[in-house]
Amino acid sequence: MPEQESSYIPPEEGSEKDEPKKDADSETPKKEVVSPQDVDGLKGQESKEQIQVPKSKTLKHFWNGIINGEYKPLTDGDISKLIETIYLSQPTLTKLTEEEISKIKESLTKSIKINTGREMLKELAEQEIIFLPPLSGDEILKMINSEDKGGWSEKDKRSYPSSQVIEITLDDGEKVKIRVTTSADKKVAQRLEIEEMSFMISSPNFFVGSMDSKYIDSEGWSNKVIPAIRKLGGITMDKKEKLEKFSDIETWERGRYYPSKFGNSFGLQGYRNLYEKEAGQGHSYGYTQESFLALLADIRKRVGKENITMLDVGGGLGTAAFQAQQLDNNLRATNMTLDEEPAMYPVKTVFVPAESMPASFEEKYDLIFSNVAFRYFAYPDIALENCLRALSVGGEARLVVSTNRQHVDIKDYAVRLAREYKRLKELRDGGFIELEIKSGPFGGNPLDFEPTEKNDFPEAYIEIIKLKSLED
């Protein structure tokens, strides 16, 4: 069978292909101007204006799909080119064997296919999408049926309970009930009737205009739900609006997407905040603003400089790296990830696997984080060694190391990781590092763990302070 027509566009000369050879860091993709004749279906004055199309390293096919109205997924050949020109284009910090390179490529291929081949991207590019802006609690209260208010007090009404039913009268006079929630509620979702729709009032909402699904009453969706959404203020997005909304980080991170009755987040991962108002509150790296700034102060004392650098290994959208820079003007943060999203935080980002960190990272970073990314790495031992090598003298690494979601089968990965932990102990005993390791929730000290080929390695929370440069 002939290979599908490629949607890959090679990097422009002197840009994506060449830029990483100077430094693996690359700024968050900006937008490029496209002439209006390249984009059909714009309304009124918009058709006379130039359009800002986001630049992208791995999602050009998505943006082209919006512009052309036809989404073409990346072929195997496209993915191979991306791996060679972007992900593995640099000399590596740790020398890799041919077998290791092969496995890393296999893992990368699967990861890229998952991220760039999502059905959602095809739907967003090709189908009619209705955008409903966030609704305020006051707007919802005005629409809630009187019989649903029950015996609430005025105070209760203004607390915006998690689930309320509003009634929308369509143009033909038919009334449609829609349940509005301020948080995901599975119990509420299970008891919804087909004419009811649950969505988040605090988020931007995006609805597929029509669908063909065995799980959904497609006729009811088109004739009841979508008209009700339009009554609430939903509008069909044109191509320019899609380009603008889907490349906006606030919209992409907070948006809820409804290809069915219940909404999903747009992005795959990378939503963990660096800090919360109180430590341990919500999904975060476990810091408060005060405790993170205290950590930076300690690092500055050890490295002896005011301007310091941070690397977030597996940082997804770049949320934590961006928040870190916002907190401290003298911190330069880099987000390292495999998965490019249509919108990402405006922070320096590098697209490489943790096992093939560039040689230019040698002792470059004063603070290194990795929160829950290690479990995806083909070779967590190499990733751990690279973090150690990338850490500056006086710098500190705080890593969560777990091993249960790899894309490829590495039979001896547990034995390899045990060997790396033994190396950490030797470096600690030799005065090269300070080392603290805490066991994860399932117990087991990785420093004393005796693995077999089939073992899952115990999760660990690792803190490393580098006291002097490593000896090869």
N, C-alpha and C positions, 0 to 999 in steps of 0.2 A: 504494500500500500504506500503510495507516495506521501512524503512528509507534508504536513499542513503548511500553508504559506506562512512565512515568517513575519512576525510583527515587531521584530527587534530592529532598533535603529542604532548602528554603531556609534560609539562616542565620537564627538567632533575632534578633529585634530587639535592637540594642545589643550584639551579639556579633560574629560573623564578618563581617557586611556592614559594620558601622560601625567596628569596632575598627581595621582597617588605616588608616582615615582619620586616626587620631590618630598612628600610628606603624606603619610596615610590619612591625615586629617583632611576632611573636606567640609566646607560650609554647608549648612542646610540648603538644599536646592532652592533657587529663587524662581522667578517666573520669566518667561520669554514672550515677546510680542508676536502674535500671529495676525496676519491680515484678515479682514472680515470675509473675504471671498473663500477663505479656507474653512469657515464655520457656517454651516447652514442653519436655518431655523431660528435666527435671532429676531427679536421683536422690535419694530419701530426704529427709534433712533439708534438702538444698540447695533443694528446691522451696519451702521456707518462708522462704527468705532473700532479701533484696534482692540484685541482681546489679549489679556494676560493668561498665558498657558503655563502651568507649573512645569519647571524642569524636573527631571527625575532620572535616577540611575537604573531602577528596575521596574518602574511602572509606566513607562512611555506607552505601552500598549493600552493601558487603562485610559489615559488622557486622549490618546488617538481614538479610542472607542467612543468617547463622548463626542469628540469633534466630528467623526465620520459616521456615527450612528451604528457602527458595527464593531463589536468587540472581538478581537482575535487573541487567544491566549498565547503565551510564549511556547515555542516549540522546544524540544530537547536541544536542538542546535543553538537556539537563543540562550538557553540557560547555561550551556557550556561556554559560550562567549562571555556571559556575565561573570562566570567563575574565573575565567582566565584574565579578563581585563579589569575587574573590580575587586573581587574577593581574595584572589590569590596572585596578585600582580607584584608583590613585594618580597624581597629577601626576608626571611623569618628570624624572629628572635631566638628560637630554638630550632636547631637543625632537624628536619623531618626526613624519615625514610620514605622510599617509594610506596611501601604498603600504607604508611600513615597518611600520605598525601592522597592516595586512592580512596581510603575510607573517609577522609575529610571531604573530598569531592562528592562522594556518595551521600554523605549526610547533608551537605550543602544543597545538592540537587533536590532532595526530598523537602528540605526546608523552604527553598525558593518556590517549588511547585505548590506547596501548601499556601504560602503567603500571596503569591502573584496569581494563583489560579482559582481563587475563591469565587464561587457562584455569585456572591453578593456584588463583586466588582462588575461582572457582566450585566447584572440587573441594573445597577446604578448607571452604567454607561448607556445601555440600550433602551431601557424601558421608561415609561412615563413615571416620574417620581413627584409626589405631592409633598410639599414642605409646609409643616405647621410649626410656627415659632413657639417658644415656651409660653405657657399661659400662667398668669399669676394666680395666687390663691384667691384674691379678691374677684378676679374674673370667673373663676370656677364657682365660688359661693353664689354669685348672681344667677347661675344657671342650674343649681342643684334643685331637684324636685322637692316641693314642700313636704310630701309624704315621706321622703327619705331623711328629712332632718330629724324626725322623731322628737324626742324631748330634750334636744341639746340646749344648753345655755348659750348665751352670747359668747362667753369665753370659749366654750367647746367649738362653736362655729368657726372661730378665728384661729383655732389651732390647726386647721387644715388636716383633718384625719386622713389616713393613708388611702382610703378608698371611698369614693362617692359616685352616685349615678346621676348623670345629667340627661335631659331629654331634648333632642334636637328635632324640630319640625322641618321636614324636607319641603321642596317646592310643590310637590303634589299633595301636601297636607299630611303625609304619613309621618308618624312620630317614631324616632329611633332612640333607644336608650344606649348610652355609652358610659362605661365605667372609667373614671379617671383616678389614677393612683399617683401618689407622690413617692412611692417606693415599690420595688418588685414584691409581689405578694402571691405566692404559688396557690395558697388556699383560695384567694379571691379568683385567681385565674381559672381554677378548676371548676368553679360553679358558674362561670359566665355562660350566657346563652349565645346563640349564633349571631343575634343582632347587636350584641354588646361588644364593645372594643375597649381594651385596657391600654392606657398609655401614660407616660410620665409627664406631668405638667411642668416640671422644672427643667426639661430638656428640649432641645430642638428635635422635632419628630419628622421622620421621612417615611412615606407610605408608597408602596408599589401600587400603581393605578389599577392594574388588573392582574389576575393570576389564574393559573390552572393547577390546582392542587387537590389531592384526594383528602387532605386534612381540613380543608376550608370550603365553606359554601361560597364558591366563586361568584355565583350570581348575587348572593346576598352582600358579598364584599363590594362588588361594583355598583350595585343599585342602592345599597343602604349605608354601608360604612364609609365609603369614599365621599358620597354626597354630604354625609354628616360632617366629615372632616373639613370639607370645603366650607360648610356653614360656619365652622369654628374659625375660619380664616386660612385654611389650607389653599395653596396655590401650586399649579403645575410649574415645575422648574424648566427653564429653557437651558440651552447648552452653556451659555455664559454663566448663568446662575449655578449650574452644576460645577463648573470649573472653580468658581469662587467659593462656594460652600464647602466642597469636598477638600479643598486645599487650605481651609481655615482650621487651625489646630483646635480652637475652642469648640467649634462645631463638630469636628471629627471625634474629639475626645468625649464630649458630652452627648453627642447625638444618639438617638434611638431609631433603629431601622425596623420597619414592619413589612416583611414579605409575607407575614401570616398574622394571626391575632395578637401575638405577644412580641414585644420588641426585643431586639438584641443590640449590643454595642457594635459600633463599626469595627474597631480595631481588634487585633489579635491579643496584644499584650502591651506592657509598658505603661500601665496606669498607676503604678504604685508611687505615692508621693514620697519625697525625701523625709518629710516631717509632718506631724499633726500638731494640733494645739496642745495636746497632752500625749506623752509617750505611750505607745501601745494602742492608740485610738485609731481604728480603721486599718486599711491596707497601706502600710508605709514601710520605710526602712527602719522605723523604730526610734526616730529622733524627735525632739522638740527643736524649735529654732535655737533656743538657748544652748541645748546640749550639743548641737551641731557646730555652733560658733565656738564653743569651748574646745571641741575637738580640733578645729582649725587653729585655735590659739596654741594648743599644745604642739601641733605639728610645726608651726612657725618657729617656736622656740628651738626645736630640734634641728630644723633645716637651716635656720639662721637667715631667713629672707621673708619679705613681706608678700611678694607676688608668688603664689603657689599654684600648683596644677592638680587636677583631679581627673580620674578615669572611671567611668561607670561601665563595667563589663556586662553586656547583655541588658542595656538600659532601655530597649524598646523605643518608645516615642521620644525619649530624652527628657522625660518629666523631671526626674531627680536631678539630672545635670543642670537643667534650666533653673530649677528652684535654688540650687546651690549658688549659681552665679548671681541670682537675684538677691540672695542674702548677703553676699560678700563681693564687693566690686574688685577686689584684688585676687580673686580666684578665677582661674581659667579652666573650665570643665570641658571634657570631651565625652561624648556618648558613643559607645561601641555596640553595634547591633548587626544582626543579619537581615532583619526584616524592615524594609522601607514601607512606610504607610503613605497614603496620599497627602496627609498633613502630619508634620512633625514639629517639635519645639525648635525655635531658632537658636540652636546651640551647635557647636562644632561636632560633627558626626563622622564616624569612620565605619565602613561596612566591611568587616573582616571577621573570620572565626577566631575565637579566643585561642585556638591551638596554633594559629598562624599570625600572631601579633607581629607587626613589622619590626625589623631590627632597629629601626629608628626610635623605638619605644624604650630602649635600654636606659634604665634609671631616669626616666623622663617625668614620672608622676609622683607627686608628694602624698597623694591620697588615692587609694584604689578601693572601689566598692564592687561587689557583685552580690545581688540580693537573692534571686531564685533562678539564676540562669544556668548554673553548672549542671543541673540535671539534664539539660539538652545537649551537652557537649559530647562529641564522640570520644575524645580523650581528655577527661577531666584532669589527669595527672599533668599533661602538657600545659593545659590552661593554667593550672596552679603554679607550675614552674614559670610560666610567662609572667604571671602577676608578680611573682617574686623578683624576676629580672627587671620588670618595668618599674619597680618601686625605687624611688630615690633613697639615698642614704639619709636617715632621719625620718623618712616617710613611713606611712602606716597603711596597711591593707586590712580591710574588714570584709570577709567573704563568707557566704553561706554555700557550703559544698554538699551537694546531694547528687544521686546518680540513678534516677529511675525513669527518665523519659527520652533516652537517646533515640535518634532516628536510625542508627545502624547497630549491628551486633558486633561488639568487640569482646571476644571470648575471655581475654586476660585483663580486662580493664580494672577489675578489683585488685588483682595482683600488682598491676602497674601503679595504681593509686596508693596501695600500701607501701610500695617502694618510695613514692614521693613523700609520704608522711615520715618514713624513716629518714629521708634526707632532711626534712625540716627539723627533726630531733637532732640530727648531727650538726646542722647549722646553728641551732640554738646552743648546743653544748660547746660548739667551737667559738661562740661569741659573735657570730655574724648577725643573728636576729634575736629579738625577744619574741616569744611565742606563747599564745594562750589559745587553747582549744576547748570549747564546750560542746558536750554531746547534744544531739538533737532530741526531739520529743520521744523517739523510740529507743533511746539509750545506746550504749556501745561506744567506747572510746576509740576513735579511729587510729590513735597512736599505738594501741595494743591489739588492734583487730587482725585476726588471722584469716585472710580471705581464701576462698576457693574460686574456681572459674565461674560458678553459678551464683556467688554471693552478691546481694545488693550491699553496697558499702554504707555504713552508718552515716547519717547526716551529721554535719558538724558546723559550728560557728567558729571561724578562725580569725584571730587578730595577730598581725605580724607587724613589728616595728624593725626596720632594717638599720643595723648599727654600723655596718661597713660593707663595702663592695664584695660581691661573691667571688670565690676562686673557681675557675673552670676546672 
